[in-house]
């Protein structure tokens, strides 16, 4: 599909993926994703770009807590103690993705896309991100407004944009 036939959001995502690809290709690095609330949308956006096998290594869709443990090595006690939507789990997902892949860069997302599942402490739209590169992991949280599709789309956009920023600037230690 040509970019002019894409929605503005899809065009923006496509541009971000192209920028990410250029950056990773230049440095001969590979990306791995670990996704919960997005269900593989970040990996899908990356692999929509032809030639992505030259910089995208693999994606983990770890929607259930069991999958987070089995595929990424996230400690079930950590999930029980902090909840799947937490800074600690996002960090463990990013680290686990790197340790279970042949990649140098990881992005992980875990959140509440809605319309159900939110709480006072973690309302619908709450998403934790984990970015791992250069031996460091940075975590951050965002709150996105809108329905399930809007929260998931905003999560993909933020993950790609922030990953590019961190790669360009260097991840703080």
Secondary structure, DSSP 8 states (H G I E B T S, - for coil): --GGGS-HHHHHHHHHHHHHHHHHHHTT--EEEEESTTTTHHHHHHHTSTTGGGTEEEEEE--SHHHHHHHH---HHHHHHH-SSSHHHHHHHHHHHHHTSS-SEEEEEEE--SSS---SSS-TTEEEEEEEETTEEEEEEEE--SSHHHHHHHHHHHHHHHHHHHHHH----
